[in-house]
Amino acid sequence: MQTRNITVIGAGIVGIATASYLRRDGHAVTVVDQRPPGEYCSFGNAGILSPGSCVPIAMPGILSQVPGYLLDPLGPLALRWSYLPRALPWLLRFVANADVNRVERIADGLRALLRETFEAYAPLVQNAGVGDLIHKSGYAVVYSTRRAYESDALGWKLRRDRGVIIDELDAAGIRQRLPGLRGDHQYGLFLHDHGWCANPERLTKSLAAQFERDGGKILQRRVLGIDVGPDGPRALRTDAGDLPVEHLVICAGAHSNEFSAQLGDPVPLEAERGYHITYSDPRYQLPMPVMVPEHKCFVTPMEMGLRIAGQSEFAGIDAAPDYKRADVLGKLMQKMFPGISAVDSTQWMGRRPSMPDSTPVIGPAARFSNTWYAFGHGHIGLVGGAPTGRLIADLVAGRPPRIDLKPYRPDRFSR
């Protein structure tokens, strides 16, 4: 195999996992990001490792649900109306992907990508000595009523049809698995072969540190643009001067489309904002994460406390956080864990790089043979990070990809 000089834009979990797999193949790899590894979207996610996350966000009936979400002050969706004109093209594509036949195809692509997430992470976490961060104990899903569960029936069918093993739980079963959880939860599910990461930031930073010990380089620079020659990118313009490149991988999260557009691949990427609250001394313990579909959030036990993460806000990439959205999560936590201690709790907002079909962009640039894309993971950045990195390494090495890459093509919206 021919070794290459490869530059990766982005030091989130997707970028670091990709750089790690490329370095394992012997390439000379440099990661460039304006922030230290793991300090953007990868810092504050829910930590979920879910090989069965094959259900797209846009499902049949979503259009009828949106007004209720927007009018509910405690709802999971928020839109800053001044941003609507800019968000509208993306939102129209999002709704168009809610067709039932389209949803089936999307689910096939997502399941294929995520099925082997634990296998893909295993060599990376073993090499970095952070196996303690990965838990494969399954996780629980709770509903207040059977009617609420039945409203999500298609999503659970999509998972089961693709081999996800799921047990049904009654109220007693929920209490047995989650003795610390309060509230009136009458129906639930338990997903086998799923799990979580106890500290997504530490995972990303640890993999990055091992990548450097293995000979990789990480440069903290802001990429301002790409110098494109007739054969493709030849330098990155950064705030510290030009950085020559021979081969390029773009894993720049919510900023990725800014770079892909310069290479002739305009991609409908939206910065879908999410929030979390981490309780450092919650006085409650959970043996596993809990998904609450009615509120579109997860509660995850982490080494720094208990974290609730969720919300979808459309306001643009540069708008200031609206921590009222985090307060919504705080009110939900009080219902599930009455009297939970908010002392030293922290709030956070991050920008998910979301595609209207919930499917990331993975594969070569359309025009240039020295460039690959790995971005747009939206809600599945952590679970998809290592599988994506392994795929990019296969493509760069000329190995046949493990899965059909057609669902992830960067030009799928222009055809």
C-alpha positions as CSV (number, residue, x, y, z in Angstrom):
1,M,0.0,0.0,0.0
2,Q,1.3,3.5,-0.9
3,T,1.6,5.7,2.1
4,R,0.6,9.4,1.7
5,N,0.7,12.7,3.3
6,I,-2.8,13.4,4.5
7,T,-4.3,16.5,6.1
8,V,-7.6,16.2,8.1
9,I,-9.7,19.3,8.8
10,G,-11.5,18.7,12.1
11,A,-10.5,17.4,15.6
12,G,-13.9,16.1,16.7
13,I,-14.5,12.4,17.2
14,V,-15.0,11.8,13.5
15,G,-11.8,13.6,12.6
16,I,-9.7,12.1,15.3
17,A,-11.0,8.5,14.6
18,T,-10.4,9.0,10.9
19,A,-6.9,10.4,11.5
20,S,-6.2,7.4,13.9
21,Y,-7.2,4.8,11.3
22,L,-5.2,6.6,8.6
23,R,-2.1,6.6,10.9
24,R,-2.6,2.9,11.6
25,D,-2.1,2.4,7.9
26,G,1.2,4.2,8.0
27,H,0.2,7.5,6.4
28,A,1.8,10.8,7.5
29,V,-1.3,12.5,9.0
30,T,-1.8,16.1,10.2
31,V,-5.1,17.2,11.9
32,V,-5.9,20.9,11.7
33,D,-8.6,22.6,13.9
34,Q,-9.1,26.0,15.5
35,R,-9.8,24.3,18.8
36,P,-8.1,21.5,20.8
37,P,-9.5,18.0,20.1
38,G,-12.9,17.2,21.4
39,E,-13.9,20.8,22.4
40,Y,-16.6,21.4,19.8
41,C,-19.7,19.2,19.3
42,S,-17.9,16.1,20.5
43,F,-17.5,17.8,23.9
44,G,-21.2,17.7,25.0
45,N,-23.1,14.9,23.3
46,A,-25.2,12.3,25.1
47,G,-22.5,9.7,24.9
48,I,-24.7,7.1,23.3
49,L,-23.2,4.2,21.3
50,S,-26.2,2.8,19.5
51,P,-25.6,0.4,16.6
52,G,-29.4,0.5,16.1
53,S,-29.7,4.2,15.5
54,C,-31.1,3.6,12.0
55,V,-34.3,5.7,12.3
56,P,-34.1,9.1,10.5
57,I,-35.2,12.2,12.3
58,A,-37.8,13.0,9.6
59,M,-40.4,10.3,9.8
60,P,-43.9,10.0,8.2
61,G,-46.2,12.5,9.9
62,I,-43.4,14.8,11.1
63,L,-45.0,17.8,9.3
64,S,-48.2,17.6,11.4
65,Q,-46.2,17.4,14.6
66,V,-43.9,20.4,14.0
67,P,-46.6,23.1,15.0
68,G,-47.2,21.4,18.3
69,Y,-43.5,21.2,19.0
70,L,-43.0,24.8,18.2
71,L,-45.9,26.0,20.3
72,D,-45.0,24.0,23.3
73,P,-42.6,26.0,25.6
74,L,-41.4,22.6,26.9
75,G,-41.2,21.0,23.5
76,P,-38.0,19.5,21.9
77,L,-37.9,21.9,18.9
78,A,-37.2,25.6,18.6
79,L,-36.9,27.9,15.6
80,R,-35.7,31.5,15.6
81,W,-38.1,33.0,13.2
82,S,-35.5,35.5,11.9
83,Y,-33.5,32.5,10.7
84,L,-36.5,30.8,8.8
85,P,-35.7,32.2,5.3
86,R,-32.2,30.7,5.5
87,A,-33.3,27.4,7.1
88,L,-36.3,26.9,4.8
89,P,-34.5,25.1,1.9
90,W,-33.0,22.6,4.3
91,L,-36.3,22.2,6.1
92,L,-38.2,21.5,2.9
93,R,-35.6,18.8,2.0
94,F,-36.0,17.4,5.5
95,V,-39.7,17.0,5.2
96,A,-39.4,15.5,1.7
97,N,-37.3,12.7,3.2
98,A,-40.2,11.7,5.5
99,D,-41.7,9.5,2.8
100,V,-42.1,6.0,4.1
101,N,-40.2,4.4,1.2
102,R,-37.4,6.9,1.6
103,V,-37.3,6.2,5.3
104,E,-36.8,2.5,4.7
105,R,-33.8,3.2,2.4
106,I,-32.3,5.7,4.9
107,A,-32.6,3.1,7.7
108,D,-30.7,0.5,5.6
109,G,-27.8,2.9,5.1
110,L,-27.6,4.0,8.7
111,R,-27.8,0.5,10.1
112,A,-25.0,-0.6,7.7
113,L,-22.8,2.2,8.9
114,L,-23.4,1.8,12.6
115,R,-23.8,-1.9,13.0
116,E,-20.1,-2.5,13.9
117,T,-19.5,0.6,16.0
118,F,-18.1,-1.3,19.0
119,E,-15.8,-3.4,16.8
120,A,-14.6,-0.2,15.0
121,Y,-13.8,1.5,18.3
122,A,-12.1,-1.5,19.9
123,P,-8.6,-1.1,18.5
124,L,-8.6,2.6,19.0
125,V,-9.6,2.6,22.7
126,Q,-7.4,-0.4,23.4
127,N,-4.4,1.4,21.9
128,A,-5.2,4.5,23.8
129,G,-5.8,2.6,27.1
130,V,-9.3,4.0,27.6
131,G,-11.4,0.9,27.4
132,D,-13.0,1.9,30.8
133,L,-14.9,4.6,28.9
134,I,-16.9,2.2,26.8
135,H,-19.9,0.4,28.3
136,K,-21.9,-2.2,26.4
137,S,-24.7,-2.9,28.8
138,G,-27.7,-1.8,26.6
139,Y,-30.0,1.1,27.4
140,A,-33.6,1.7,28.3
141,V,-36.4,3.6,26.6
142,V,-39.4,4.9,28.6
143,Y,-42.8,6.1,27.7
144,S,-45.6,7.6,29.9
145,T,-48.3,5.6,28.0
146,R,-48.7,2.8,25.6
147,R,-50.3,5.2,23.2
148,A,-47.1,7.3,23.1
149,Y,-45.1,4.1,22.4
150,E,-47.5,3.1,19.6
151,S,-47.0,6.5,18.0
152,D,-43.3,5.5,17.5
153,A,-44.2,2.0,16.2
154,L,-42.7,2.5,12.8
155,G,-39.4,3.5,14.2
156,W,-39.2,0.4,16.4
157,K,-40.2,-1.7,13.5
158,L,-37.4,-0.3,11.4
159,R,-35.0,-1.3,14.1
160,R,-36.3,-4.8,14.6
161,D,-36.5,-5.4,10.8
162,R,-32.8,-4.7,10.7
163,G,-31.8,-7.1,13.5
164,V,-31.8,-4.8,16.6
165,I,-32.7,-7.0,19.6
166,I,-35.3,-5.2,21.7
167,D,-37.2,-6.4,24.9
168,E,-40.5,-4.8,25.9
169,L,-40.8,-3.6,29.5
170,D,-43.9,-3.0,31.7
171,A,-43.9,-0.5,34.6
172,A,-42.4,-3.2,36.9
173,G,-39.7,-4.0,34.4
174,I,-38.8,-0.4,34.1
175,R,-38.4,-0.1,37.9
176,Q,-36.3,-3.2,38.0
177,R,-33.9,-2.0,35.4
178,L,-33.9,1.7,36.5
179,P,-34.6,1.8,40.3
180,G,-33.6,5.4,40.6
181,L,-36.0,6.7,38.0
182,R,-39.1,8.5,39.1
183,G,-42.2,9.5,37.2
184,D,-45.2,7.6,35.7
185,H,-43.6,5.5,33.0
186,Q,-46.0,2.8,32.0
187,Y,-44.2,1.3,29.0
188,G,-40.6,0.8,28.1
189,L,-38.0,-1.0,26.0
190,F,-34.6,-2.4,26.5
191,L,-32.1,-2.4,23.7
192,H,-29.5,-5.1,23.7
193,D,-26.0,-4.7,22.2
194,H,-26.1,-0.9,22.8
195,G,-24.2,1.2,25.3
196,W,-22.5,4.5,26.0
197,C,-19.3,6.4,26.5
198,A,-18.8,7.7,30.0
199,N,-17.0,10.8,28.9
200,P,-17.0,11.7,25.2
201,E,-14.6,14.6,25.6
202,R,-12.0,12.4,27.4
203,L,-12.5,9.7,24.7
204,T,-11.7,12.2,21.9
205,K,-8.8,13.8,23.7
206,S,-7.3,10.4,24.6
207,L,-7.5,9.1,21.1
208,A,-6.0,12.3,19.9
209,A,-3.1,12.0,22.4
210,Q,-2.5,8.4,21.3
211,F,-2.6,9.6,17.6
212,E,0.2,12.0,18.4
213,R,2.2,9.4,20.3
214,D,1.9,7.2,17.2
215,G,3.5,9.9,15.1
216,G,0.5,12.0,14.0
217,K,0.5,15.8,14.2
218,I,-2.2,18.1,15.5
219,L,-2.1,21.8,14.6
220,Q,-4.3,24.3,16.3
221,R,-5.1,26.7,13.5
222,R,-8.3,28.2,12.0
223,V,-8.8,27.2,8.4
224,L,-10.0,30.2,6.4
225,G,-10.2,28.6,3.0
226,I,-8.7,26.2,0.5
227,D,-6.3,27.0,-2.3
228,V,-7.6,24.8,-5.1
229,G,-5.5,24.0,-8.2
230,P,-6.5,22.1,-11.3
231,D,-5.9,18.7,-9.6
232,G,-7.5,19.6,-6.3
233,P,-6.6,21.2,-3.0
234,R,-3.0,22.2,-2.7
235,A,-2.9,24.3,0.4
236,L,-5.1,25.3,3.3
237,R,-5.3,29.0,4.0
238,T,-5.1,29.4,7.8
239,D,-4.7,32.2,10.4
240,A,-1.1,31.1,10.7
241,G,-0.3,31.1,7.0
242,D,-0.7,28.7,4.2
243,L,-0.4,25.0,4.9
244,P,0.5,22.8,1.9
245,V,-1.6,19.6,1.4
246,E,-1.2,16.6,-0.8
247,H,-4.4,14.7,0.2
248,L,-7.3,16.1,2.2
249,V,-10.1,14.7,4.4
250,I,-12.8,17.1,5.5
251,C,-14.3,16.3,8.9
252,A,-15.1,19.8,10.0
253,G,-18.5,19.2,11.6
254,A,-21.0,22.0,11.0
255,H,-18.4,24.0,9.0
256,S,-17.8,21.2,6.5
257,N,-20.0,22.5,3.7
258,E,-18.1,25.8,3.7
259,F,-15.1,23.8,2.5
260,S,-16.9,21.2,0.3
261,A,-18.5,24.1,-1.6
262,Q,-15.1,25.5,-2.5
263,L,-14.4,22.1,-4.1
264,G,-17.5,22.0,-6.2
265,D,-19.6,19.9,-3.8
266,P,-22.3,22.1,-2.3
267,V,-24.0,20.1,0.5
268,P,-27.2,21.0,2.4
269,L,-25.7,20.9,5.9
270,E,-27.4,22.6,8.8
271,A,-26.0,23.5,12.2
272,E,-28.7,21.9,14.3
273,R,-28.1,23.1,17.8
274,G,-28.5,20.9,20.9
275,Y,-28.1,21.5,24.6
276,H,-27.2,19.6,27.7
277,I,-27.1,19.9,31.5
278,T,-24.5,17.9,33.4
279,Y,-25.2,17.4,37.2
280,S,-21.9,16.9,39.0
281,D,-23.6,15.7,42.3
282,P,-27.0,14.5,41.2
283,R,-27.6,12.2,44.3
284,Y,-29.1,9.7,41.8
285,Q,-27.5,6.9,40.0
286,L,-28.4,5.2,36.8
287,P,-27.0,1.8,35.7
288,M,-27.5,2.7,32.0
289,P,-28.7,5.6,29.8
290,V,-32.4,6.3,29.5
291,M,-34.0,7.5,26.2
292,V,-37.2,9.6,26.6
293,P,-38.7,9.7,23.1
294,E,-41.6,11.9,24.1
295,H,-39.1,14.7,24.9
296,K,-36.4,13.7,22.4
297,C,-33.7,13.4,24.9
298,F,-31.3,11.0,26.7
299,V,-30.2,10.9,30.3
300,T,-26.7,9.3,30.6
301,P,-24.6,8.3,33.6
302,M,-21.1,9.8,33.1
303,E,-17.9,9.9,35.1
304,M,-18.5,13.6,35.8
305,G,-22.1,13.1,36.9
306,L,-25.5,12.7,35.2
307,R,-26.1,14.3,31.9
308,I,-29.4,15.1,30.1
309,A,-29.0,16.0,26.4
310,G,-31.4,16.9,23.7
311,Q,-33.3,19.7,22.0
312,S,-33.2,20.7,18.3
313,E,-32.8,24.4,17.7
314,F,-32.5,26.1,14.3
315,A,-30.9,29.5,14.7
316,G,-27.8,29.5,12.5
317,I,-24.2,28.6,13.2
318,D,-23.2,31.9,14.7
319,A,-26.2,32.8,16.9
320,A,-25.6,33.0,20.7
321,P,-27.0,30.1,22.8
322,D,-30.5,30.4,24.2
323,Y,-30.1,28.6,27.5
324,K,-33.9,28.6,28.0
325,R,-33.7,25.4,25.9
326,A,-31.4,23.9,28.5
327,D,-33.8,25.0,31.2
328,V,-36.5,22.8,29.4
329,L,-34.2,19.9,30.0
330,G,-33.8,20.9,33.6
331,K,-37.5,20.9,34.2
332,L,-37.7,17.4,32.8
333,M,-34.9,16.2,35.1
334,Q,-36.8,17.5,38.1
335,K,-39.8,15.3,37.1
336,M,-37.7,12.2,36.5
337,F,-35.4,12.8,39.5
338,P,-37.2,14.9,42.0
339,G,-35.0,17.1,44.1
340,I,-31.9,16.5,41.9
341,S,-29.1,18.7,43.0
342,A,-28.2,21.4,40.6
343,V,-25.2,22.5,42.6
344,D,-22.2,22.9,40.2
345,S,-24.3,21.8,37.3
346,T,-23.2,23.1,33.9
347,Q,-25.1,24.0,30.7
348,W,-23.8,23.7,27.2
349,M,-24.8,24.2,23.6
350,G,-23.3,22.5,20.6
351,R,-23.9,22.5,16.8
352,R,-24.8,19.2,15.2
353,P,-23.7,18.9,11.6
354,S,-27.1,17.6,10.3
355,M,-28.2,16.5,6.8
356,P,-31.8,16.6,5.8
357,D,-31.9,12.8,5.3
358,S,-30.1,12.1,8.7
359,T,-27.3,10.4,6.7
360,P,-23.7,11.6,6.8
361,V,-21.5,12.4,3.8
362,I,-18.8,9.8,3.4
363,G,-16.7,9.3,0.3
364,P,-14.6,10.9,-2.3
365,A,-15.1,14.4,-3.6
366,A,-16.8,14.5,-7.0
367,R,-14.1,16.4,-8.9
368,F,-10.8,15.7,-7.2
369,S,-9.1,12.4,-6.5
370,N,-7.1,13.7,-3.5
371,T,-10.0,14.7,-1.3
372,W,-12.5,12.7,0.8
373,Y,-15.4,13.8,3.0
374,A,-16.5,12.5,6.4
375,F,-19.1,14.8,7.9
376,G,-22.8,15.5,8.5
377,H,-23.4,12.9,11.2
378,G,-26.0,15.0,13.0
379,H,-27.2,12.9,16.0
380,I,-24.9,10.0,15.4
381,G,-21.5,11.6,15.5
382,L,-20.1,9.5,18.4
383,V,-21.6,6.2,17.3
384,G,-20.6,6.8,13.7
385,G,-17.1,8.2,14.4
386,A,-15.0,5.0,14.3
387,P,-16.9,3.2,11.6
388,T,-16.6,6.3,9.4
389,G,-12.8,6.6,10.1
390,R,-12.3,3.0,9.2
391,L,-14.2,3.5,5.9
392,I,-12.2,6.5,4.9
393,A,-9.0,4.6,5.6
394,D,-10.2,1.8,3.4
395,L,-10.9,4.3,0.6
396,V,-7.6,6.0,0.9
397,A,-5.8,2.7,0.8
398,G,-7.7,1.4,-2.2
399,R,-9.3,-1.4,-0.2
400,P,-12.9,-2.3,-1.1
401,P,-15.2,-0.6,1.4
402,R,-16.9,-2.8,3.9
403,I,-20.3,-1.5,2.9
404,D,-22.0,0.1,-0.1
405,L,-21.2,3.8,0.0
406,K,-24.0,4.9,-2.3
407,P,-26.3,6.2,0.5
408,Y,-23.5,8.6,1.7
409,R,-22.5,10.1,-1.7
410,P,-21.9,13.9,-1.4
411,D,-23.7,14.5,-4.7
412,R,-26.9,12.6,-3.8
413,F,-28.9,15.9,-3.5
414,S,-27.8,17.2,-6.9
415,R,-28.9,14.1,-8.9
